[in-house]
């Protein structure tokens, strides 16, 4: 399936493809279009992280949170990762402290001048590592 969003990816638009590839659609194809695209006219894919779409920002939640909800991904580690993404991508009233570091990582990848697909390819390892730590922390909370 095609997943379509804005070009010049950063936090949420990297986290969402990582989530989609790993938990929803391993064969996903990602398409990045200009900001001024008429998102409502797109019919040949799933639009995410653009204004006024189902899989976008709602209140303090970011697109990652919307995808977790729509696809019933109730994994505690993914929800913890979602809190970090939310803190890095928006300005929630209760930001997770790891969000600031993730924002710095995303800004650094953006500064390298890579294409959107190159950023995904290189930054997915960051999300693999964050997810591993979120799993470890979520398991230790359950055991306490």
C-alpha positions as CSV (number, residue, x, y, z in Angstrom):
1,X,0.0,0.0,0.0
2,X,1.1,3.6,-0.6
3,X,1.4,5.9,2.4
4,X,1.5,9.6,1.5
5,X,2.7,12.6,3.5
6,X,4.6,15.9,3.2
7,X,8.2,16.0,2.1
8,X,11.1,17.2,4.3
9,X,10.5,14.5,7.0
10,X,11.3,15.0,10.6
11,X,10.2,13.4,13.9
12,X,6.6,12.2,13.3
13,X,7.0,11.7,9.5
14,X,10.0,9.4,10.3
15,X,8.4,7.7,13.3
16,X,5.2,6.9,11.4
17,X,6.9,5.0,8.5
18,X,8.9,3.1,11.1
19,X,5.7,2.1,12.9
20,X,3.9,1.3,9.7
21,X,6.8,-0.9,8.3
22,X,7.3,-2.8,11.6
23,X,3.7,-3.2,12.8
24,X,1.2,-2.6,10.0
25,X,2.4,-2.9,6.4
26,X,5.9,-4.5,5.9
27,X,5.6,-3.8,2.1
28,X,4.6,-0.2,2.6
29,X,5.7,2.3,-0.1
30,X,6.2,5.9,1.2
31,X,5.5,8.9,-1.0
32,X,6.5,12.5,-0.1
33,X,4.7,15.4,-1.7
34,X,5.0,19.2,-1.4
35,X,3.3,20.9,1.5
36,X,0.8,22.7,-0.8
37,X,-0.6,19.4,-2.2
38,X,-4.4,19.0,-2.2
39,X,-4.5,16.2,0.3
40,X,-8.2,15.7,0.1
41,X,-8.0,14.8,-3.6
42,X,-5.6,11.8,-3.0
43,X,-7.4,8.5,-3.6
44,X,-4.6,6.0,-4.3
45,X,-3.0,5.6,-0.9
46,X,-3.3,6.4,2.8
47,X,-2.5,10.0,3.7
48,X,-0.9,10.7,7.1
49,X,0.6,13.6,9.1
50,X,-1.0,16.3,7.0
51,X,-3.6,18.9,8.1
52,X,-7.1,17.7,8.7
53,X,-6.6,14.0,8.0
54,X,-7.6,11.0,10.1
55,X,-4.0,9.9,10.8
56,X,-2.8,13.4,11.7
57,X,-2.4,15.5,14.8
58,X,-5.5,15.7,17.1
59,X,-5.3,17.8,20.2
60,X,-1.9,17.1,21.7
61,X,-1.6,13.8,20.0
62,X,0.6,13.4,16.9
63,X,0.2,11.2,13.9
64,X,2.1,8.3,15.6
65,X,-0.6,8.3,18.3
66,X,-3.4,8.4,15.7
67,X,-1.9,5.4,13.9
68,X,-1.6,3.5,17.2
69,X,-5.2,4.1,17.9
70,X,-6.6,3.3,14.5
71,X,-4.7,0.0,14.2
72,X,-5.4,-1.0,17.8
73,X,-1.7,-1.3,18.6
74,X,-1.9,-1.6,22.4
75,X,1.7,-2.5,23.0
76,X,2.9,-0.6,26.1
77,X,6.4,0.0,24.6
78,X,4.8,1.5,21.5
79,X,2.7,3.8,23.6
80,X,5.8,4.9,25.5
81,X,7.6,5.5,22.2
82,X,4.5,7.5,21.1
83,X,4.9,9.7,24.2
84,X,8.5,10.4,23.2
85,X,7.5,11.2,19.6
86,X,4.7,13.4,20.8
87,X,7.1,15.4,23.1
88,X,9.6,15.7,20.2
89,X,7.1,16.8,17.6
90,X,4.6,19.0,19.4
91,X,4.4,20.9,22.6
92,X,2.3,18.8,25.0
93,X,1.6,20.0,28.5
94,X,3.5,17.0,30.0
95,X,6.4,16.2,27.6
96,X,8.4,13.1,28.0
97,X,12.0,14.1,28.8
98,X,13.5,11.9,26.0
99,X,11.5,14.0,23.4
100,X,14.1,16.8,23.4
101,X,16.9,14.4,22.5
102,X,14.8,12.9,19.7
103,X,14.1,16.4,18.4
104,X,17.8,17.0,18.2
105,X,18.5,13.8,16.4
106,X,15.7,14.6,13.8
107,X,17.1,18.1,13.3
108,X,20.6,16.7,12.8
109,X,19.4,14.2,10.1
110,X,17.6,17.1,8.4
111,X,20.8,19.2,8.4
112,X,22.6,16.4,6.6
113,X,20.8,17.4,3.3
114,X,19.6,13.8,2.7
115,X,16.5,12.9,0.7
116,X,13.4,11.9,2.6
117,X,14.0,8.2,1.7
118,X,17.6,8.4,2.8
119,X,16.6,9.9,6.1
120,X,14.1,7.0,6.7
121,X,16.8,4.4,5.7
122,X,19.3,5.9,8.1
123,X,17.1,7.0,11.0
124,X,15.0,3.8,11.4
125,X,17.9,2.4,13.4
126,X,17.3,5.2,15.9
127,X,13.7,4.1,16.3
128,X,14.8,0.5,16.6
129,X,17.0,1.4,19.5
130,X,14.4,3.6,21.1
131,X,11.8,0.9,20.8
132,X,14.2,-1.6,22.4
133,X,14.7,0.7,25.3
134,X,10.9,1.4,25.6
135,X,10.3,-2.4,25.7
136,X,12.9,-2.8,28.4
137,X,11.4,0.0,30.5
138,X,7.8,-1.1,29.9
139,X,8.7,-4.7,31.1
140,X,10.5,-3.4,34.2
141,X,7.4,-1.3,35.1
142,X,5.2,-4.4,34.8
143,X,7.5,-6.4,37.0
144,X,7.6,-3.8,39.8
